[in-house]
Amino acid sequence: MSPAEDGDLLLDLHRRMLTIRRLEELVQTLFLRGEVYGTTHLYNGQEAVAVGFASALEPDDRVACTYRGHGHALALGLEPERLLAELLGRATGINGGRAGSMNVVDIDHGLIGCFGIVGGSIAAATGVALALRDSDRIAVAYFGDGTTNQAYFFECLNFAKVLGLPLVFVCENNGYGEYTPMAAVTAGEICARASGMEIPTRIVDGMDVRATRAAAQEVFALVRGGGGPVFVEARTYRFVGHSRSDPARYRPAGELEEWQARDPLELSRAWLRENLEDCERRLADVENGVSELLATCEINALAAAFPTPTPYAEFKE
């Protein structure tokens, strides 16, 4: 790939990450205004993982995510307006306004579901990988570091290895299981758990979209080539609290600022400024385009109707 093509690609990845960041900021604003029902788990800071890996997927691959899945849905190509409408509980949402924030499904873009149960994404992706064994398609399971202490984790890794399933396990290690530091509840290194089952492992900088895309291309090729399951630990960080209005006061002083110095958006901007011609104008175009898109999404989603309740008699039939 030429430097110009590489620059064009990264600019597109930057646009996708920026769309995720801005939509999540909008979701938080709407949540605090009472427009988003239930709860929300924002993806701010982790965008490079979803975008980097999604950029290397094929259209017929399948993905399972956690309850922090808005970013993955957008990275896979779900239209922002349909996602926002879903979070607002509107009939125009991707699931008719009935899934809410934590249970989005979009089979057309390969998303078999976001799962509120810790470890649910691993079980779902393992089942899909079982169905994909005789094809060149793969399944990807995204999960957090807290999941590695769940029974799902060990059972599914063992099952996938024994059967040689075309499955990529991606642990988004943001350092916290909800409000608890990973080191306080997790013994040893996460990758060692997969290595103990003789599953190939990779550790990747989850703040750098170029690094995550390169890792995805490598492991996806290995799995498609019959290499069985692969385990990836993407070391990343969430810039917001766990959910709702969590102020994340449990974080040590200075930790957030240290990670924000490696903001995925700032890293991609820095690379683009060094390698892309007419960079400032093109970055401004991306910023303006994303702002205009989300402004329209907000207007349309808020104006959409709520779903019509299904009569109880229809459920009985």
MONORZI-V919134 format. One record per pair of residues at least 4 apart in sequence whose ideal C-beta (glycine too) atoms are under 6 Angstrom apart, sorted by the first residue. I is the first residue (numbers start at 1). J is the second residue. If there is no record, write none. Layout:
# MONORZI-V919134
I:J  I:J
This chain:
# MONORZI-V919134
1:5  1:6  7:275  7:276  13:51  13:209  14:268  15:286  16:51  16:75  17:47  17:51  17:264  17:265  18:290  19:74  19:290  20:47  20:71  20:74  22:290  22:294  23:80  23:294  24:42  24:43  24:44  26:294  27:40  27:87  30:35  30:36  31:36  31:40  35:88  36:40  36:87  37:89  38:100  39:243  39:244  40:101  41:67  41:68  41:243  42:240  43:68  43:70  43:71  44:239  44:240  45:237  45:238  45:239  46:172  46:236  46:238  47:51  47:71  47:264  48:52  48:206  48:207  48:208  48:209  48:212  48:264  49:172  49:206  49:212  49:234  49:236  50:54  50:71  50:72  50:75  51:75  51:209  52:209  52:212  52:213  52:216  53:212  53:216  54:75  54:76  55:213  56:213  56:216  56:217  56:220  57:61  60:137  61:110  61:137  61:138  62:110  62:112  62:128  62:139  63:110  63:111  63:140  64:112  64:113  64:121  64:124  64:125  64:141  65:69  65:72  65:114  65:121  65:142  66:121  66:143  67:102  67:116  69:73  69:104  69:114  73:78  73:83  73:104  73:111  74:78  76:109  76:110  76:111  77:109  78:83  78:106  78:109  80:297  81:297  81:300  81:301  82:94  84:297  84:301  85:90  85:92  85:93  85:301  85:304  86:93  86:94  86:95  86:99  87:101  88:301  89:97  90:97  90:304  91:96  91:97  91:305  91:307  92:304  93:97  94:106  95:99  95:105  96:307  97:307  99:103  99:104  102:114  102:116  103:114  104:114  105:113  106:111  112:124  112:128  113:124  115:120  115:121  118:147  118:150  119:147  119:150  119:152  121:141  121:142  121:143  122:141  122:143  122:152  122:156  123:152  123:156  125:139  125:141  126:156  126:159  126:160  128:139  129:139  129:165  129:166  129:167  132:137  132:166  136:224  138:166  138:223  139:167  140:168  141:169  142:170  143:147  144:172  145:173  145:182  146:177  147:153  148:153  148:190  151:155  152:156  157:197  160:165  160:167  160:229  161:197  161:199  161:229  164:228  165:229  166:223  167:229  168:219  168:223  168:230  169:231  170:232  171:190  171:233  172:234  172:236  173:233  173:235  174:236  174:237  174:238  175:182  178:242  179:242  179:250  180:184  180:185  182:186  188:192  190:233  191:195  191:201  191:233  194:199  194:201  194:231  195:201  199:229  199:231  200:230  201:231  202:215  202:232  203:233  204:211  204:212  204:215  204:234  205:211  206:234  206:235  206:236  207:236  207:262  207:264  208:267  209:264  209:268  216:220  219:230  222:227  222:230  223:227  223:230  237:259  241:246  241:247  241:248  242:246  251:255  251:256  254:258  271:275  272:276  272:279  273:279  278:282  279:283  297:301  310:314
